[in-house]
Amino acid sequence: MITSSEVHVADRNAEYLGISSETLMEHAGKKVAEYVVSRFNKEPVLILCGPGNNGGDGFVAARYLSETNPVTVFLVGYEKDIRTKIAKKNYTKIQNQHVTLYDLSSKEKVPYLIEQATVILDAMLGIGLNGTLREPYASIVDRINKEKDKTLIAVDIPTGLGTNCSIHSDHCITFHDIKEGMTKENCGTISIVDIGIPPDAVTYIGPGDLSIYYPIPKINSHKGENGRVLIVGGGPYYGAPALCAMAALRTGADLVHIATPAETAKQISIYSPNFIIHPLKDNTMITNDDIRDITKYIEKVDSVVIGPGIGVADETMEAIPCLVKETVRQKKSLVLDADGLKAMANDHEILIHSPTVITPHAGEFTLFTKTILPDDVEHRERIIRSWAKNLDITIFLKGPIDIISDSEMTRLNRVHNQAMTVGGTGDVLAGIIGALLSKKVRPIIAARIAAFLNGEAGNKAFAEKSYGLLATDVIEKIPTVLKDHL
């Protein structure tokens, strides 16, 4: 079973892999026509089409059906209302076929058209409908549902499914997989047909993960409403928290706070005036003396990133579990990265059932879990999924092929390049995830978006800088990727 959002992700990712939406629509309409012809050859067919891509599937079906059956198409709207180029293109095509066409200007003819048909195809509204079914759809659905001697076939899903007014179809021809909420009771017999979405469009991360799930800010939102991030890091290293913070800002977080030792704070303040910096008590490391202050900072944000540049001093390793525990207690989303993972190697129970993303590479995963990962991706995937289930968190395992899992959902990622082994790119990834979590994106979805956003930014940087790519180059390409895909 697949959600409407995941369908849209798969469609976008299929296009990224070379299978266009136009091709998918062609396959979908053809499959519908084949289904009808195999059961109702030469019988008159009425196809009710909406102005979206569900209607586009209906237009394609009409073109194929016109070769064998009398076909009438009723557009619930007008030609100018057709929303997508591919649906409009297929509407134009049937104007040159043996298809009788009506639009909403002939709404009074609907009862007569229903009466003349043996088969009614519902291609009015597809996936993603929210709320109450509006007019003129509600009246048309109500009229169709009164018919007892017609065969009603839904294209992909019945119009209005999930609302209090939906088509009571006898059959449903659904594409790729059963959609969320579909049952025999509300759809009739369900036939799943393959329309050519490649398996990799679902298995691997692609632009659909970003374009479908990235939370676009509301036009009337105010400062802070689009994400407040706290980065707890620095000490022996100041570059890591600075890179993490800039990546979070470039991803769209409104405010980024950095809690860092006093000397590190001075260096980071030179790096950028965009950060809100909180110098801690010790000059060189995070200690237990900082827990009370950092707790106050956690209260003010939506997500916390712990780990970039903190080092492995004993005092820091002792303080980090307390900070993680406080973050979890406050129910704030958490990214645990770098040496933060090492600090938590013996305190897994603190993380259980929390909105946490951990971002280890293979060596860090072994330190964290005492589990050595094999090279085989399938075997690695099983191990990552098992740990994600046991801890009930999201794991982002970095590698030649990234593995991202919360156990219920697992995705692979190959959108990156070999130059991204340069220092700092892991901090960039952590900042991106932290920003997305601050926008209330679910951890597994945040990790999926971040995988593509980070990797595609890296690929754009690589196209310019080649093997001289730096982490800062990746950060500067994040807005370009957002612009390209949103």
C-alpha positions as CSV (number, residue, x, y, z in Angstrom):
1,M,0.0,0.0,0.0
2,I,1.3,3.4,-0.9
3,T,0.3,7.0,0.1
4,S,-0.6,9.7,-2.4
5,S,2.6,11.6,-1.5
6,E,4.7,8.5,-2.2
7,V,3.0,8.1,-5.6
8,H,4.0,11.7,-6.5
9,V,7.6,11.0,-5.2
10,A,7.8,7.9,-7.4
11,D,6.5,9.8,-10.5
12,R,9.1,12.5,-10.1
13,N,11.9,10.0,-9.4
14,A,10.8,8.0,-12.4
15,E,11.3,11.1,-14.6
16,Y,14.7,11.6,-13.0
17,L,15.5,8.0,-14.2
18,G,14.4,8.7,-17.7
19,I,10.7,7.6,-17.6
20,S,8.7,10.7,-18.4
21,S,5.3,11.5,-16.8
22,E,3.9,11.5,-20.4
23,T,5.1,7.9,-20.9
24,L,3.5,6.9,-17.6
25,M,0.2,8.5,-18.5
26,E,0.3,6.8,-21.9
27,H,0.9,3.4,-20.2
28,A,-1.9,4.1,-17.6
29,G,-4.5,5.0,-20.2
30,K,-3.6,2.1,-22.4
31,K,-3.9,-0.4,-19.5
32,V,-7.3,1.0,-18.6
33,A,-8.5,0.6,-22.2
34,E,-7.2,-3.0,-22.4
35,Y,-9.1,-3.8,-19.2
36,V,-12.3,-2.4,-20.6
37,V,-12.0,-4.0,-24.1
38,S,-11.2,-7.4,-22.6
39,R,-14.6,-7.4,-20.7
40,F,-16.8,-4.9,-22.6
41,N,-15.7,-5.0,-26.2
42,K,-17.9,-2.8,-28.5
43,E,-20.0,-1.6,-25.6
44,P,-20.6,2.2,-25.3
45,V,-18.3,3.8,-22.8
46,L,-18.7,7.2,-21.0
47,I,-15.5,8.6,-19.6
48,L,-15.8,11.3,-16.9
49,C,-12.5,13.3,-16.9
50,G,-11.3,15.9,-14.5
51,P,-8.8,18.7,-15.4
52,G,-5.8,17.0,-13.8
53,N,-3.6,14.0,-14.6
54,N,-6.3,11.6,-13.6
55,G,-8.4,13.1,-16.4
56,G,-5.3,12.8,-18.6
57,D,-5.3,9.0,-18.0
58,G,-9.0,9.1,-19.1
59,F,-8.2,11.0,-22.3
60,V,-5.5,8.4,-23.2
61,A,-7.9,5.5,-22.5
62,A,-10.5,7.2,-24.7
63,R,-8.1,7.3,-27.6
64,Y,-7.4,3.6,-27.4
65,L,-11.0,2.6,-26.7
66,S,-12.2,4.6,-29.7
67,E,-10.7,1.9,-31.9
68,T,-13.1,-0.7,-30.6
69,N,-15.9,0.9,-28.6
70,P,-18.3,3.9,-29.0
71,V,-16.7,6.5,-26.6
72,T,-18.0,9.7,-25.1
73,V,-15.8,11.9,-22.9
74,F,-17.4,14.4,-20.5
75,L,-14.8,17.0,-19.2
76,V,-15.8,18.2,-15.8
77,G,-14.6,21.7,-16.6
78,Y,-13.4,23.4,-19.7
79,E,-10.4,23.0,-21.9
80,K,-8.8,26.1,-20.5
81,D,-9.1,24.5,-17.0
82,I,-6.9,21.5,-17.9
83,R,-4.0,21.9,-15.5
84,T,-1.0,20.0,-16.9
85,K,0.7,20.0,-20.3
86,I,0.5,16.3,-20.7
87,A,-3.2,16.1,-19.9
88,K,-3.9,19.0,-22.3
89,K,-1.8,17.3,-25.0
90,N,-3.9,14.1,-24.7
91,Y,-7.1,16.1,-24.7
92,T,-6.1,17.6,-28.0
93,K,-5.3,14.2,-29.4
94,I,-8.8,12.8,-28.9
95,Q,-10.3,15.7,-30.7
96,N,-9.1,14.0,-33.9
97,Q,-10.4,10.6,-32.9
98,H,-13.9,9.0,-33.1
99,V,-14.7,10.3,-29.6
100,T,-17.8,12.4,-28.7
101,L,-16.7,15.3,-26.5
102,Y,-18.7,17.4,-24.0
103,D,-17.6,19.8,-21.3
104,L,-19.3,21.5,-18.3
105,S,-21.3,23.7,-20.6
106,S,-23.4,20.6,-21.3
107,K,-23.8,19.5,-17.7
108,E,-27.6,19.0,-18.3
109,K,-26.7,16.2,-20.7
110,V,-25.0,14.1,-18.0
111,P,-28.1,12.0,-17.1
112,Y,-28.7,11.3,-20.8
113,L,-25.0,10.3,-21.3
114,I,-25.1,8.0,-18.3
115,E,-28.3,6.4,-19.6
116,Q,-26.7,5.7,-23.1
117,A,-23.5,4.1,-21.6
118,T,-23.0,0.5,-20.6
119,V,-19.6,1.3,-18.9
120,I,-18.8,4.5,-17.0
121,L,-15.1,5.3,-16.4
122,D,-14.4,7.6,-13.4
123,A,-11.3,9.6,-14.2
124,M,-12.4,12.8,-12.5
125,L,-10.2,13.2,-9.4
126,G,-7.2,11.1,-8.5
127,I,-5.0,10.9,-5.4
128,G,-4.4,13.7,-3.0
129,L,-8.0,14.9,-2.5
130,N,-8.6,16.6,0.9
131,G,-11.8,17.7,2.6
132,T,-15.3,17.7,1.1
133,L,-16.0,16.9,-2.5
134,R,-17.1,20.2,-4.2
135,E,-19.4,20.9,-7.0
136,P,-19.9,20.0,-9.7
137,Y,-18.2,16.8,-8.7
138,A,-20.5,16.1,-5.8
139,S,-23.7,16.3,-7.9
140,I,-22.2,14.1,-10.6
141,V,-21.0,11.5,-8.1
142,D,-24.4,11.4,-6.5
143,R,-26.1,10.9,-9.8
144,I,-23.8,8.1,-10.9
145,N,-24.1,6.3,-7.6
146,K,-27.9,6.0,-8.2
147,E,-27.3,3.8,-11.3
148,K,-27.8,0.1,-10.6
149,D,-27.4,-1.3,-14.1
150,K,-24.2,0.3,-15.2
151,T,-20.7,-0.9,-14.6
152,L,-18.6,1.7,-12.8
153,I,-14.9,1.5,-13.2
154,A,-12.6,3.9,-11.3
155,V,-9.3,4.9,-12.8
156,D,-6.5,4.7,-10.1
157,I,-8.9,5.5,-7.3
158,P,-12.7,6.3,-7.0
159,T,-13.4,10.1,-7.1
160,G,-14.0,11.3,-3.5
161,L,-12.4,8.3,-1.8
162,G,-12.0,9.2,1.9
163,T,-14.7,11.8,1.8
164,N,-18.4,11.5,2.6
165,C,-19.3,11.6,-1.1
166,S,-17.4,9.1,-3.3
167,I,-17.9,7.0,-6.4
168,H,-19.2,3.5,-5.5
169,S,-17.2,1.7,-8.2
170,D,-17.6,-1.9,-9.2
171,H,-14.0,-2.2,-10.3
172,C,-10.9,-0.1,-9.7
173,I,-7.9,-0.2,-12.0
174,T,-5.1,1.2,-9.8
175,F,-1.5,2.0,-10.9
176,H,1.7,0.6,-9.4
177,D,0.3,-0.3,-6.0
178,I,-2.9,-0.1,-3.9
179,K,-3.3,3.4,-2.6
180,E,-3.8,4.2,1.1
181,G,-7.4,3.8,2.2
182,M,-8.5,1.5,-0.7
183,T,-10.5,-1.6,0.2
184,K,-12.8,-4.0,-1.7
185,E,-15.7,-2.4,0.2
186,N,-15.0,1.2,-1.1
187,C,-13.5,0.3,-4.5
188,G,-15.0,-2.9,-5.7
189,T,-12.6,-5.4,-7.2
190,I,-9.1,-3.9,-7.4
191,S,-6.7,-4.6,-10.2
192,I,-3.1,-3.4,-9.9
193,V,-1.4,-2.7,-13.2
194,D,2.2,-1.9,-13.9
195,I,2.6,1.4,-15.8
196,G,6.4,1.3,-16.0
197,I,7.5,3.1,-12.8
198,P,11.0,1.5,-12.3
199,P,11.7,-0.1,-9.0
200,D,14.7,2.3,-8.4
201,A,12.2,5.2,-8.4
202,V,10.9,3.8,-5.1
203,T,14.0,2.2,-3.7
204,Y,16.4,5.1,-4.3
205,I,16.2,8.7,-3.2
206,G,15.6,11.2,-6.0
207,P,14.3,14.8,-6.6
208,G,10.7,13.7,-5.7
209,D,11.8,13.2,-2.1
210,L,12.7,16.9,-2.0
211,S,10.0,18.4,-4.2
212,I,7.1,16.6,-2.7
213,Y,8.1,16.8,1.0
214,Y,10.0,20.1,1.5
215,P,7.8,22.4,3.6
216,I,7.3,25.6,1.7
217,P,7.0,28.5,4.1
218,K,3.6,30.2,4.3
219,I,3.5,33.7,2.8
220,N,2.3,35.2,6.1
221,S,4.8,33.4,8.4
222,H,7.0,35.3,10.8
223,K,10.6,35.0,12.0
224,G,11.2,31.7,13.8
225,E,8.1,29.9,12.5
226,N,10.1,28.2,9.8
227,G,12.6,26.5,12.1
228,R,14.9,27.3,15.0
229,V,17.9,25.1,15.3
230,L,20.5,24.7,18.1
231,I,23.9,23.2,17.3
232,V,25.9,21.9,20.3
233,G,29.4,21.5,19.1
234,G,32.9,22.8,18.8
235,G,35.8,22.8,21.2
236,P,38.8,21.3,19.5
237,Y,37.3,22.2,16.1
238,Y,35.3,25.3,15.2
239,G,34.8,24.7,11.5
240,A,32.4,21.8,12.0
241,P,29.7,23.7,13.9
242,A,30.1,26.7,11.6
243,L,29.6,24.5,8.5
244,C,26.6,22.8,10.1
245,A,25.0,26.1,11.0
246,M,25.5,27.6,7.6
247,A,24.0,24.5,5.9
248,A,21.0,24.8,8.2
249,L,20.4,28.4,7.2
250,R,20.9,27.6,3.5
251,T,18.3,24.9,3.9
252,G,15.8,27.4,5.1
253,A,15.9,27.5,8.9
254,D,15.0,30.9,10.2
255,L,17.3,31.0,13.2
256,V,20.4,29.0,14.1
257,H,21.9,29.0,17.6
258,I,25.3,27.6,18.4
259,A,26.3,26.6,21.9
260,T,30.1,26.2,21.9
261,P,33.1,26.7,24.2
262,A,34.2,30.3,24.6
263,E,37.3,30.3,22.4
264,T,35.5,28.5,19.7
265,A,32.7,31.0,19.9
266,K,35.2,33.8,19.0
267,Q,36.3,32.0,15.9
268,I,32.8,31.1,14.7
269,S,31.6,34.7,15.2
270,I,34.3,35.8,12.6
271,Y,33.0,33.1,10.2
272,S,29.5,34.7,9.8
273,P,27.3,37.3,11.4
274,N,24.2,35.1,10.7
275,F,24.6,32.8,13.7
276,I,23.3,33.3,17.2
277,I,26.3,32.3,19.3
278,H,26.2,31.2,23.0
279,P,29.7,31.0,24.5
280,L,30.0,28.3,27.1
281,K,31.9,28.4,30.4
282,D,35.0,26.5,29.4
283,N,37.3,27.9,26.8
284,T,38.1,24.6,25.0
285,M,35.4,22.0,25.7
286,I,31.8,21.3,26.6
287,T,31.5,20.1,30.2
288,N,28.9,19.2,32.8
289,D,29.0,22.9,33.9
290,D,27.4,23.9,30.6
291,I,24.3,21.6,31.0
292,R,22.1,24.1,32.7
293,D,22.8,26.8,30.2
294,I,22.4,24.5,27.2
295,T,19.1,23.2,28.6
296,K,17.7,26.8,28.5
297,Y,18.8,27.0,24.8
298,I,17.1,23.7,24.0
299,E,13.8,25.2,25.3
300,K,14.0,27.9,22.7
301,V,14.4,25.8,19.6
302,D,12.6,23.2,17.5
303,S,15.5,20.8,16.8
304,V,19.0,20.2,18.2
305,V,22.2,18.9,16.5
306,I,24.7,17.5,18.8
307,G,28.2,16.4,17.8
308,P,29.9,18.6,15.2
309,G,33.5,19.3,16.3
310,I,33.0,18.4,20.0
311,G,36.0,16.1,20.3
312,V,36.5,13.2,22.7
313,A,37.6,14.8,25.9
314,D,36.5,12.8,28.9
315,E,34.5,15.8,30.3
316,T,32.7,16.2,27.0
317,M,31.9,12.5,26.7
318,E,30.4,12.7,30.2
319,A,28.2,15.8,29.4
320,I,26.8,14.7,26.0
321,P,24.5,11.9,27.4
322,C,23.0,14.4,29.8
323,L,22.3,16.9,27.0
324,V,20.8,14.1,24.8
325,K,18.6,13.0,27.7
326,E,17.4,16.6,28.1
327,T,16.7,17.0,24.4
328,V,14.6,13.8,24.4
329,R,12.8,14.9,27.6
330,Q,11.8,18.1,26.0
331,K,10.6,16.1,23.0
332,K,12.8,18.1,20.6
333,S,13.9,16.5,17.4
334,L,17.6,15.5,17.5
335,V,20.5,14.9,15.1
336,L,23.3,13.0,16.7
337,D,26.5,13.2,14.6
338,A,30.3,12.7,14.7
339,D,31.8,12.3,18.2
340,G,28.3,12.7,19.6
341,L,27.7,9.1,18.5
342,K,30.8,8.0,20.4
343,A,29.5,9.7,23.5
344,M,26.3,7.7,23.3
345,A,27.7,4.3,22.6
346,N,26.8,3.0,26.0
347,D,23.6,5.0,26.5
348,H,21.3,3.7,23.7
349,E,18.3,3.5,26.0
350,I,18.1,7.3,26.2
351,L,17.3,7.5,22.5
352,I,14.7,4.8,22.3
353,H,11.3,6.0,20.9
354,S,12.6,9.5,20.2
355,P,12.5,11.8,17.1
356,T,16.2,11.2,16.5
357,V,18.3,10.9,13.4
358,I,21.8,9.4,13.8
359,T,24.2,9.9,10.9
360,P,27.2,7.5,11.2
361,H,29.6,6.2,8.6
362,A,30.4,2.5,8.9
363,G,33.2,3.1,11.4
364,E,31.1,5.3,13.6
365,F,28.2,2.8,13.4
366,T,30.6,0.1,14.7
367,L,31.7,2.3,17.6
368,F,28.1,3.1,18.4
369,T,26.6,-0.4,18.2
370,K,29.7,-2.8,18.4
371,T,28.4,-4.2,15.1
372,I,30.8,-4.6,12.2
373,L,29.0,-3.9,8.9
374,P,29.7,-6.1,5.8
375,D,30.3,-4.5,2.4
376,D,27.2,-6.1,0.9
377,V,24.5,-3.5,0.6
378,E,21.6,-5.9,1.2
379,H,23.2,-7.3,4.3
380,R,24.0,-3.8,5.6
381,E,20.4,-2.8,4.9
382,R,19.0,-5.6,7.1
383,I,21.3,-4.6,9.9
384,I,20.4,-0.9,9.8
385,R,16.7,-1.7,9.6
386,S,17.0,-4.0,12.6
387,W,18.8,-1.4,14.7
388,A,16.4,1.3,13.6
389,K,13.5,-0.9,14.8
390,N,15.1,-1.8,18.1
391,L,15.8,1.8,19.0
392,D,12.8,3.3,17.2
393,I,14.8,6.0,15.6
394,T,16.0,6.9,12.1
395,I,19.4,5.9,11.0
396,F,21.3,7.6,8.1
397,L,24.3,5.3,7.3
398,K,26.7,7.2,5.1
399,G,28.6,5.3,2.5
400,P,29.1,4.6,-1.2
401,I,25.4,3.9,-1.1
402,D,23.7,5.6,1.8
403,I,21.1,3.5,3.8
404,I,18.3,5.5,5.4
405,S,15.8,3.6,7.6
406,D,13.4,3.9,10.5
407,S,12.6,0.2,10.0
408,E,9.1,0.9,8.6
409,M,10.5,2.7,5.7
410,T,14.0,2.2,4.1
411,R,15.5,4.1,1.2
412,L,18.9,4.0,-0.5
413,N,20.8,7.0,-1.8
414,R,23.5,7.2,-4.6
415,V,23.1,10.9,-5.3
416,H,26.6,12.1,-4.4
417,N,30.2,11.8,-5.7
418,Q,33.6,10.6,-4.6
419,A,34.9,14.1,-3.9
420,M,32.4,14.5,-1.0
421,T,34.8,12.5,1.3
422,V,36.4,15.9,1.9
423,G,36.2,17.0,5.6
424,G,33.0,18.9,6.6
425,T,30.5,17.4,4.2
426,G,29.1,15.3,7.1
427,D,28.6,18.5,9.1
428,V,26.7,19.9,6.1
429,L,24.4,16.9,6.0
430,A,23.8,17.2,9.8
431,G,22.9,20.8,9.4
432,I,20.5,20.1,6.6
433,I,18.7,17.4,8.6
434,G,18.6,19.7,11.6
435,A,16.9,22.4,9.6
436,L,14.3,20.1,8.2
437,L,13.5,18.6,11.6
438,S,13.1,22.2,12.9
439,K,10.4,22.6,10.2
440,K,8.4,19.7,11.8
441,V,9.4,17.3,9.1
442,R,9.2,13.6,10.2
443,P,12.7,12.2,10.9
444,I,12.7,9.6,8.1
445,I,11.4,12.2,5.6
446,A,13.9,14.8,6.8
447,A,16.7,12.3,6.2
448,R,15.4,11.4,2.7
449,I,15.1,15.1,1.7
450,A,18.6,15.8,3.1
451,A,20.1,12.9,1.2
452,F,19.1,14.3,-2.1
453,L,19.6,18.0,-1.2
454,N,23.1,17.4,0.1
455,G,24.1,15.0,-2.7
456,E,22.7,17.1,-5.5
457,A,24.4,20.2,-4.1
458,G,27.6,18.2,-4.0
459,N,27.2,17.1,-7.6
460,K,26.6,20.7,-8.7
461,A,29.7,21.8,-6.8
462,F,31.7,18.9,-8.3
463,A,30.7,19.9,-11.8
464,E,32.5,23.2,-11.1
465,K,35.3,22.3,-8.7
466,S,36.0,18.7,-9.6
467,Y,38.2,17.0,-7.0
468,G,39.0,20.3,-5.4
469,L,35.5,20.5,-4.0
470,L,35.1,21.9,-0.4
471,A,32.3,21.6,2.1
472,T,31.6,25.3,1.7
473,D,31.1,24.7,-2.1
474,V,28.4,22.2,-1.2
475,I,26.7,24.7,1.1
476,E,26.6,27.4,-1.6
477,K,24.8,25.1,-4.0
478,I,22.0,24.2,-1.6
479,P,19.8,27.2,-2.7
480,T,20.3,26.3,-6.3
481,V,19.0,22.8,-5.7
482,L,16.0,24.2,-3.8
483,K,15.3,26.6,-6.7
484,D,15.6,23.9,-9.3
485,H,13.2,21.5,-7.6
486,L,10.6,23.5,-5.7
